[in-house]
Amino acid sequence: MMKYPFLMFGLLIGLFGSCTRIPASRSKPVVEDLRLLEDSLSTEARILQNGETAQDRRKASNRIASLLERALRVPGSWDYPFDSLPQISIVTPEEKTFRIFSWQLYLDPDHYQHRAFLQLEKAPNIPVMLRDRSDEFLRVESTTGSADQWYGAVYYNIRTCTLKREPYWLLFGFDGHEANSQRKIVDVLQLNDGEIPVFGAPVFLYKDEQGRVVKEKQRLLVEYATGSHVRLNYDEHYNMILYDHLMPFADERNGLGLVNIPDGTYEGFTYDRGLWVHVDKVFHKVMDEAPVDFPVLDSRKGKNIFGR
């Protein structure tokens, strides 16, 4: 069972897609090299998850970054699934043009850090490190960033979109944030002509009753009381981004002051010609559970982020 609640967010195993097999033509020594590196990564990932001290966990995170970068630089790594690392999330879009490896470092109840690498199909052996600068974001929902100015998160879903014939991707992620509140986000990833990542884009629109845009956001952020089960994901059934509407709650029992909790209603965004338009109330009745069965996996119940 996990000792630290640093990977508590809802997702499905299927969101990460199927693993890619190494082609038969791939040389055996390369595969063996990658397996050895994966074994070392697995050892460090267990320390990242269960290390007794913040120093132990920080060192493990640094070693994971070093080992993973080394592994991704091995020719043939693009075809290697890295499927024995449950502490590290790997998301890939349907067209498989890239994949993102991300993980979370728990330092103490009020401090979390994130690490990630972007591996591009066009240049698979030149991984791009993403540097978590979320503490420097003064306005999270109205800021763009580069690989060196990334709002860190562990990604649990990805969706491909198109605006003016150019692709962009929605990245659904979790941030442990601090002791009393957690966050889920939907970030936007674009790759410019040089395949350089840019995070954040004004694709989330809020309109008035006359259909005029009154507000736009570069990314979405939902912050809620730790322990609350909050959904933020793309819903295939309703064909929209769906998330819990939150209301402030005075938690006087623990002296936390106001925290946000779900009130049983749902907001969303519908896709309209490459943009996402806000829907204030998706359903016209209060619901006890999310309308689609997406189990919330809680590490306190002995499950990792993949539900194993």
SVG drawing of the C-alpha trace seen along z (x, -y; Angstrom):
<svg xmlns="http://www.w3.org/2000/svg" viewBox="-33 -40 56 51">
<polyline fill="none" stroke="black" stroke-width="0.4" points="0.0,0.0 1.2,-3.5 2.5,-5.5 1.9,-8.9 -1.2,-10.3 0.6,-11.8 -1.1,-9.9 -4.8,-10.1 -6.8,-10.9 -9.4,-9.2 -8.5,-7.5 -9.0,-4.3 -6.3,-1.9 -7.6,-2.1 -6.9,-5.8 -3.2,-5.0 -3.7,-2.9 -2.2,0.4 1.5,1.1 3.5,1.2 5.5,4.3 9.1,4.2 9.4,5.1 11.0,8.5 13.8,6.8 14.9,4.8 18.3,6.1 18.3,8.1 21.0,6.1 19.0,2.9 15.9,4.5 18.1,5.9 19.6,2.5 16.1,1.0 14.9,3.7 17.9,3.2 17.2,-0.5 13.5,0.2 14.5,2.4 16.5,-0.4 13.7,-2.8 11.3,-0.5 13.6,-0.3 13.8,-4.1 10.0,-4.5 9.3,-2.3 11.5,-4.6 9.8,-7.6 6.5,-6.1 7.5,-4.7 10.7,-6.4 10.9,-7.3 12.2,-10.8 11.8,-13.7 15.5,-13.5 15.2,-9.8 12.2,-10.6 13.8,-13.6 17.0,-11.6 14.8,-8.9 13.0,-11.4 16.3,-12.8 17.6,-9.4 14.4,-8.6 14.9,-11.7 18.5,-10.7 17.6,-7.1 14.6,-7.9 16.4,-10.4 19.2,-7.9 16.6,-5.3 14.8,-7.5 18.1,-8.3 18.6,-4.7 17.8,-4.0 14.6,-1.9 13.2,-3.4 10.2,-4.8 8.9,-1.2 9.6,-0.2 6.4,-0.2 7.9,-0.9 4.9,0.9 6.3,2.0 6.4,-1.5 3.0,-2.1 4.3,-5.2 5.0,-6.9 2.2,-8.0 2.6,-7.6 0.0,-9.2 0.0,-9.1 -2.5,-10.7 -4.5,-8.5 -2.2,-9.4 0.9,-8.4 3.0,-11.4 4.4,-11.8 4.1,-10.5 4.6,-12.2 6.1,-10.5 5.1,-12.3 5.4,-11.7 4.9,-13.4 7.3,-13.9 5.8,-14.2 8.0,-16.3 5.6,-17.1 1.9,-17.7 2.1,-21.2 4.7,-20.6 4.6,-18.5 6.8,-18.7 6.4,-17.2 8.8,-15.9 8.1,-15.0 9.7,-14.2 8.1,-14.7 9.2,-12.1 8.5,-13.0 8.0,-10.4 10.0,-12.6 13.0,-12.9 12.5,-10.0 16.0,-10.1 16.0,-13.8 13.6,-13.8 12.4,-17.2 12.4,-17.7 9.5,-19.7 10.3,-21.8 7.6,-22.4 7.2,-26.1 3.7,-26.0 4.7,-27.9 5.6,-30.9 2.2,-31.0 0.4,-34.0 -2.6,-33.4 -2.8,-29.8 -5.7,-30.0 -4.3,-32.9 -0.7,-32.0 1.2,-30.3 4.4,-28.5 7.3,-26.6 9.0,-23.3 10.9,-25.4 7.7,-27.1 5.4,-24.1 2.5,-23.8 3.4,-20.5 0.9,-17.6 0.6,-13.9 -1.4,-13.3 -4.2,-10.8 -5.8,-11.4 -5.1,-13.2 -7.3,-14.2 -6.5,-15.5 -8.3,-18.6 -7.9,-20.7 -8.2,-24.5 -7.8,-26.0 -6.4,-22.7 -3.7,-22.7 -3.7,-20.1 -3.5,-20.7 -3.9,-18.4 -5.8,-18.6 -3.9,-17.2 -5.9,-16.1 -3.8,-16.1 -3.7,-15.8 -1.7,-18.0 -1.5,-17.0 -1.0,-20.7 -1.1,-20.9 -2.5,-19.3 -6.0,-20.8 -6.6,-21.0 -5.9,-19.2 -6.1,-20.3 -7.1,-18.8 -6.3,-20.7 -6.8,-20.6 -3.8,-22.0 -3.3,-22.8 -0.3,-21.5 0.7,-22.9 3.8,-21.9 5.2,-24.8 7.0,-24.3 10.1,-23.2 8.2,-20.7 8.8,-22.9 6.1,-22.5 3.9,-25.5 1.5,-25.0 -1.7,-27.0 -3.9,-28.5 -7.2,-30.5 -9.5,-27.7 -11.9,-27.7 -14.6,-30.2 -17.4,-31.6 -20.3,-33.3 -23.3,-35.4 -26.9,-34.8 -26.4,-36.6 -23.5,-34.3 -20.8,-36.9 -17.5,-35.8 -17.1,-37.4 -14.1,-35.4 -11.5,-33.0 -9.0,-30.7 -5.7,-29.3 -6.2,-26.2 -8.7,-24.9 -8.1,-24.5 -10.4,-22.9 -9.3,-23.1 -11.1,-21.2 -10.9,-19.9 -8.5,-17.0 -10.5,-13.8 -13.4,-15.0 -14.1,-12.9 -14.0,-15.3 -14.3,-14.4 -12.6,-16.3 -12.4,-14.4 -13.6,-14.1 -16.8,-12.1 -17.2,-10.0 -20.9,-9.4 -21.8,-13.1 -19.0,-14.2 -17.9,-17.0 -15.5,-17.9 -17.4,-17.2 -16.6,-18.2 -18.1,-18.7 -19.5,-22.1 -17.9,-23.1 -19.3,-25.2 -17.5,-26.7 -17.9,-24.9 -16.8,-26.1 -15.0,-23.1 -14.9,-24.3 -14.2,-20.8 -10.6,-20.9 -10.1,-24.6 -9.5,-24.7 -11.8,-27.6 -13.5,-27.6 -12.8,-24.7 -14.5,-23.7 -16.6,-20.5 -18.9,-19.1 -22.6,-20.0 -23.9,-17.2 -24.3,-19.3 -22.0,-19.3 -20.5,-21.9 -18.9,-21.2 -17.4,-22.4 -18.7,-21.4 -16.5,-21.3 -17.4,-24.0 -15.1,-24.3 -11.9,-23.8 -12.9,-25.7 -14.5,-24.7 -17.6,-26.6 -18.7,-26.5 -22.0,-25.0 -23.0,-26.3 -25.2,-23.4 -25.1,-20.1 -27.9,-18.3 -31.0,-19.8 -31.0,-17.7 -28.6,-17.0 -26.9,-13.7 -25.3,-11.6 -22.7,-10.2 -21.0,-11.1 -23.2,-10.2 -20.6,-7.9 -18.8,-5.2 -15.2,-6.5 -14.0,-4.9 -12.0,-7.1 -8.8,-5.3 -7.5,-6.2 -4.0,-5.2 -5.2,-5.1 -7.1,-2.0 -4.0,-0.2 -4.4,-1.1 -1.9,-2.8 -2.8,-5.3 -3.5,-2.4 -5.9,-0.8 -3.7,2.2"/>
</svg>
